[in-house]
Amino acid sequence: MSHPSLGLPPRNLRAGDHAAATALRSAGARFRARAFRAALDLDPTLMDRYDDLARQSLLSDLEAFVDRLVTAVSSGDPRAMATFADLVAVRYRKRKVPMDDLVTLCEGLRRAAAAVVEPDSVPAIDAALDEAIAVFKWHRRLAGDARKRNTFLAFIYKGA
């Protein structure tokens, strides 16, 4: 047990579903491309709203999403994905990416992961992605999200 002032001990990466984490990690770029394609199928307007460079950036960002998903599944701690979502929400807000698009990316990961792992491993993945989606939905309500807003409230927020 660690000292209380030093924080929690590191995650035990063998406590969860190690086989599913290994399958997700070894799927690589093909898995990320499949997840991005599933997100595009869920929301076809992503093709219209983002140019090629922005879509490539989102696709490369999926690598970090998958890495944290692997950590959450292998440690059996879905809050690891929520912590990651909380950290990256500000970055995407600065890039003017709506939180709803990040929810769509998480749903694409959910669909693609179901094809990579065994069926009994899917609930652990779903729990981790549900935690991340809850965080993104919480950040969605904050000012600064790149979604279409009420013009009157935007006027008040700007203070002009």
LOFIMI-804607 format. One record per atom (N, C-alpha, C): residue in three letters; atom name; x, y, z. Coordinates in steps of 0.1 Angstrom, whole numbers. Each point is the difference from the previous one (the first is absolute). Layout:
BEGIN
ALA CA X Y Z
...
This chain:
BEGIN
MET N 8 -12 0
MET CA -8 12 0
MET C 9 12 0
SER N -4 10 -8
SER CA 9 12 -1
SER C -5 10 10
HIS N 9 10 2
HIS CA -3 10 10
HIS C -11 9 -5
PRO N -10 4 8
PRO CA -11 8 -5
PRO C 4 13 -7
SER N 11 6 3
SER CA 3 12 -6
SER C 7 -2 -14
LEU N 3 -12 -3
LEU CA 6 -3 -13
LEU C -10 -5 -10
GLY N -12 -1 3
GLY CA -11 -4 -9
GLY C -2 -15 0
LEU N -7 -4 -10
LEU CA -3 -14 -2
LEU C 11 -8 -6
PRO N 1 -13 3
PRO CA 11 -8 -6
PRO C -3 -1 -15
PRO N 10 -4 -8
PRO CA -3 -1 -14
PRO C -9 -12 -3
ARG N -7 1 -11
ARG CA -10 -10 -4
ARG C 7 -13 -2
ASN N -7 -11 4
ASN CA 4 -13 -3
ASN C -5 -4 -14
LEU N 8 -1 -10
LEU CA -4 -2 -13
LEU C -3 -15 -3
ARG N 0 -8 10
ARG CA -4 -14 -1
ARG C -13 -3 7
ALA N -6 10 6
ALA CA -12 -2 8
ALA C -12 -2 -8
GLY N 0 6 -13
GLY CA -12 -1 -8
GLY C 1 -11 -10
ASP N -5 2 -12
ASP CA 0 -9 -11
ASP C 12 2 -9
HIS N 10 -7 3
HIS CA 13 1 -7
HIS C -1 -4 -14
ALA N -7 -11 -3
ALA CA -2 -5 -13
ALA C -6 10 -10
ALA N -11 7 5
ALA CA -6 10 -8
ALA C 9 12 -2
ALA N 7 4 10
ALA CA 9 11 -1
ALA C 11 -3 -11
THR N 5 -12 1
THR CA 10 -4 -10
THR C -6 0 -14
ALA N -12 -5 -2
ALA CA -6 0 -13
ALA C -2 14 -5
LEU N -4 9 9
LEU CA -2 14 -5
LEU C 13 7 -3
ARG N 10 -3 7
ARG CA 14 5 -2
ARG C 6 -5 -13
SER N -2 -13 -3
SER CA 6 -6 -12
SER C -8 3 -12
ALA N -13 5 1
ALA CA -8 3 -12
ALA C 6 12 -8
GLY N 6 9 7
GLY CA 8 11 -7
GLY C -8 10 -8
ALA N 7 4 -11
ALA CA -6 10 -9
ALA C -13 -4 -7
ARG N -1 -13 -3
ARG CA -12 -5 -6
ARG C -12 2 9
PHE N 2 -3 12
PHE CA -11 2 10
PHE C -4 14 1
ARG N 10 9 1
ARG CA -3 14 1
ARG C -8 5 -13
ALA N 5 -4 -11
ALA CA -7 4 -13
ALA C -14 -6 0
ARG N -2 -12 5
ARG CA -14 -6 0
ARG C -9 8 10
ALA N 6 4 11
ALA CA -7 8 10
ALA C -4 14 -6
PHE N 9 6 -7
PHE CA -3 13 -6
PHE C -11 -2 -11
ARG N 1 -10 -7
ARG CA -10 -3 -11
ARG C -14 -2 7
ALA N 0 -7 11
ALA CA -13 -2 7
ALA C -5 13 5
ALA N 9 9 5
ALA CA -5 13 4
ALA C -6 8 -11
LEU N 7 -1 -12
LEU CA -5 7 -12
LEU C -14 -6 -4
ASP N -2 -13 2
ASP CA -13 -6 -3
ASP C -11 5 9
LEU N 4 2 13
LEU CA -9 5 10
LEU C -4 14 -3
ASP N 9 8 -4
ASP CA -2 14 -3
ASP C 6 4 -13
PRO N -7 -1 -11
PRO CA 6 3 -13
PRO C 4 15 -2
THR N -6 9 9
THR CA 4 14 -1
THR C 14 3 4
LEU N 7 -10 6
LEU CA 14 2 3
LEU C 8 3 -12
MET N -3 -7 -11
MET CA 7 2 -13
MET C -2 14 -5
ASP N -11 6 2
ASP CA -3 14 -5
ASP C 6 11 10
ARG N 0 -3 12
ARG CA 5 10 10
ARG C 15 1 2
TYR N 7 -11 -4
TYR CA 15 0 2
TYR C 6 -2 -14
ASP N 11 7 -2
ASP CA 8 -2 -12
ASP C 9 -13 2
ASP N 7 -3 -10
ASP CA 9 -12 0
ASP C 10 1 12
LEU N 6 11 2
LEU CA 10 2 10
LEU C -6 -2 14
ALA N -12 5 2
ALA CA -7 -1 13
ALA C -4 -15 2
ARG N -4 -6 -10
ARG CA -4 -15 1
ARG C 12 -8 3
GLN N 11 3 -6
GLN CA 13 -8 3
GLN C 4 3 14
SER N -2 12 5
SER CA 4 3 14
SER C -9 -8 9
LEU N -13 -1 -2
LEU CA -9 -7 8
LEU C 3 -15 0
LEU N 4 -5 -12
LEU CA 4 -14 -1
LEU C 13 -3 7
SER N 9 9 0
SER CA 13 -2 8
SER C -3 2 15
ASP N -10 8 3
ASP CA -3 1 15
ASP C -6 -13 5
LEU N -6 -8 -9
LEU CA -6 -12 5
LEU C 11 -9 6
GLU N 12 1 -4
GLU CA 11 -8 6
GLU C 0 2 16
ALA N -1 13 4
ALA CA 0 3 14
ALA C -12 -6 7
PHE N -12 1 -7
PHE CA -12 -6 5
PHE C 1 -15 2
VAL N 6 -6 -10
VAL CA 2 -15 1
VAL C 9 -3 12
ASP N 11 7 1
ASP CA 10 -3 10
ASP C -7 1 14
ARG N -8 11 2
ARG CA -6 1 13
ARG C -11 -10 2
LEU N -7 -4 -11
LEU CA -10 -11 1
LEU C 7 -13 4
VAL N 12 -3 -6
VAL CA 8 -12 4
VAL C 3 1 15
THR N 4 11 5
THR CA 4 2 14
THR C -13 -3 9
ALA N -11 6 -4
ALA CA -12 -2 7
ALA C -5 -15 1
VAL N 1 -6 -12
VAL CA -4 -14 0
VAL C 10 -9 7
SER N 13 2 -2
SER CA 9 -9 7
SER C 1 2 15
SER N -3 12 5
SER CA 0 2 14
SER C -14 -3 7
GLY N -10 -1 -9
GLY CA -13 -2 6
GLY C -6 12 6
ASP N 5 12 -3
ASP CA -4 12 5
ASP C -5 10 -11
PRO N -14 0 -2
PRO CA -5 8 -10
PRO C 2 15 2
ARG N 3 4 12
ARG CA 2 14 3
ARG C 13 5 -7
ALA N 9 -8 -4
ALA CA 12 4 -7
ALA C -4 7 -13
MET N -10 -5 -7
MET CA -5 6 -12
MET C -7 13 3
ALA N -7 1 11
ALA CA -6 13 4
ALA C 10 11 3
THR N 11 -4 7
THR CA 11 9 3
THR C 6 5 -13
PHE N 2 -8 -10
PHE CA 6 4 -12
PHE C -10 9 -7
ALA N -13 -3 0
ALA CA -9 9 -7
ALA C -1 14 6
ASP N 2 0 13
ASP CA 0 13 7
ASP C 12 8 -3
LEU N 11 -7 -3
LEU CA 13 8 -3
LEU C -1 5 -15
VAL N -5 -8 -9
VAL CA 0 4 -14
VAL C -11 9 -4
ALA N -10 2 8
ALA CA -12 8 -4
ALA C 4 14 -3
VAL N 10 6 8
VAL CA 4 13 -2
VAL C 8 2 -13
ARG N 8 -10 -3
ARG CA 7 0 -13
ARG C -10 1 -12
TYR N -10 -9 1
TYR CA -9 0 -11
TYR C -9 13 -1
ARG N -2 5 12
ARG CA -8 13 0
ARG C 8 11 -7
LYS N 13 0 3
LYS CA 9 10 -7
LYS C 1 -2 -15
ARG N -1 -12 -4
ARG CA 0 -4 -14
ARG C -14 2 -7
LYS N -10 4 8
LYS CA -14 2 -5
LYS C -6 -13 -5
VAL N 3 -10 7
VAL CA -7 -13 -2
VAL C -11 -2 10
PRO N -12 -2 -5
PRO CA -11 -1 10
PRO C 1 -13 8
MET N -4 0 12
MET CA 0 -12 8
MET C -9 -11 -5
ASP N -10 3 -8
ASP CA -8 -10 -6
ASP C 8 -8 -10
ASP N 9 6 -7
ASP CA 9 -7 -9
ASP C 9 -10 7
LEU N 4 4 12
LEU CA 8 -10 8
LEU C -8 -11 5
VAL N -13 3 3
VAL CA -9 -11 4
VAL C -1 -10 -12
THR N -1 6 -12
THR CA -2 -8 -12
THR C 13 -9 -2
LEU N 12 6 3
LEU CA 12 -8 -2
LEU C 0 -11 10
CYS N -5 2 13
CYS CA 0 -10 10
CYS C -10 -11 -5
GLU N -11 4 -6
GLU CA -10 -11 -5
GLU C 6 -7 -11
GLY N 8 6 -8
GLY CA 8 -7 -11
GLY C 9 -10 6
LEU N 7 4 10
LEU CA 10 -9 7
LEU C -8 -12 6
ARG N -12 2 5
ARG CA -8 -11 6
ARG C -3 -10 -11
ARG N -5 5 -11
ARG CA -4 -9 -11
ARG C 12 -8 -6
ALA N 12 7 -1
ALA CA 11 -6 -6
ALA C 6 -10 10
ALA N 0 3 13
ALA CA 5 -9 10
ALA C -7 -13 1
ALA N -13 0 -3
ALA CA -8 -12 1
ALA C 4 -10 -10
ALA N 7 4 -11
ALA CA 5 -9 -10
ALA C 14 -5 3
VAL N 6 6 10
VAL CA 14 -4 3
VAL C 1 -9 12
VAL N -8 2 10
VAL CA 1 -7 12
VAL C -10 -11 1
GLU N 1 -9 10
GLU CA -10 -11 2
GLU C -13 6 6
PRO N -11 -6 -3
PRO CA -13 6 5
PRO C -1 2 15
ASP N 7 -8 8
ASP CA -1 2 14
ASP C 8 11 5
SER N 9 6 -8
SER CA 8 12 3
SER C -7 13 -3
VAL N -11 0 -7
VAL CA -6 12 -5
VAL C -6 8 12
PRO N -5 -6 11
PRO CA -5 9 11
PRO C 11 9 6
ALA N 12 -5 1
ALA CA 11 8 6
ALA C 3 12 -10
ILE N -1 -2 -13
ILE CA 3 10 -9
ILE C -12 10 0
ASP N -12 -5 1
ASP CA -12 9 1
ASP C 0 9 12
ALA N 5 -6 11
ALA CA 0 8 13
ALA C 10 11 -1
ALA N 12 -3 -6
ALA CA 10 11 -1
ALA C -5 11 -10
LEU N -6 -4 -11
LEU CA -4 10 -10
LEU C -12 7 6
ASP N -9 -6 7
ASP CA -11 7 7
ASP C 5 11 9
GLU N 11 -3 8
GLU CA 6 10 9
GLU C 5 12 -8
ALA N 7 -3 -11
ALA CA 5 11 -8
ALA C -11 8 -7
ILE N -11 -6 -4
ILE CA -11 7 -6
ILE C -7 9 10
ALA N -1 -5 12
ALA CA -7 8 11
ALA C 8 13 2
VAL N 14 -2 0
VAL CA 8 12 2
VAL C -1 10 -12
PHE N 0 -5 -12
PHE CA -2 8 -12
PHE C -13 7 1
LYS N -11 -7 4
LYS CA -13 7 0
LYS C 0 10 11
TRP N 7 -2 11
TRP CA 1 10 11
TRP C 7 13 -6
HIS N 11 -2 -7
HIS CA 7 11 -5
HIS C -8 7 -12
ARG N -9 -7 -6
ARG CA -8 6 -10
ARG C -8 11 5
ARG N -5 0 12
ARG CA -9 10 5
ARG C 8 13 4
LEU N 13 -1 1
LEU CA 8 12 4
LEU C 2 9 -12
ALA N 2 13 3
ALA CA 2 10 -10
ALA C 13 -3 -7
GLY N 0 2 -13
GLY CA 12 -2 -8
GLY C -1 -12 -9
ASP N -10 -8 2
ASP CA -2 -12 -9
ASP C -3 5 -14
ALA N 5 -6 -10
ALA CA -2 5 -14
ALA C -13 -4 -6
ARG N -10 -2 7
ARG CA -13 -3 -6
ARG C -8 13 -2
LYS N -11 -1 -8
LYS CA -8 12 -2
LYS C -8 3 13
ARG N 2 13 4
ARG CA -6 4 13
ARG C -11 10 -2
ASN N -7 3 10
ASN CA -10 10 1
ASN C 7 13 -2
THR N -5 9 -9
THR CA 7 12 -3
THR C -1 10 11
PHE N -12 0 7
PHE CA -1 9 12
PHE C 9 -4 11
LEU N 2 -13 3
LEU CA 9 -4 10
LEU C 14 3 -4
ALA N 4 -1 -13
ALA CA 13 3 -5
ALA C 3 15 2
PHE N -10 8 -2
PHE CA 1 14 1
PHE C 3 4 15
ILE N -7 -6 9
ILE CA 2 2 14
ILE C 14 -5 5
TYR N 4 -12 -6
TYR CA 13 -5 4
TYR C 11 9 -4
LYS N -1 6 -12
LYS CA 11 8 -5
LYS C 0 13 8
GLY N -11 4 6
GLY CA 0 12 8
GLY C 0 13 -8
ALA N -4 -2 -13
ALA CA 0 12 -9
ALA C -14 7 0
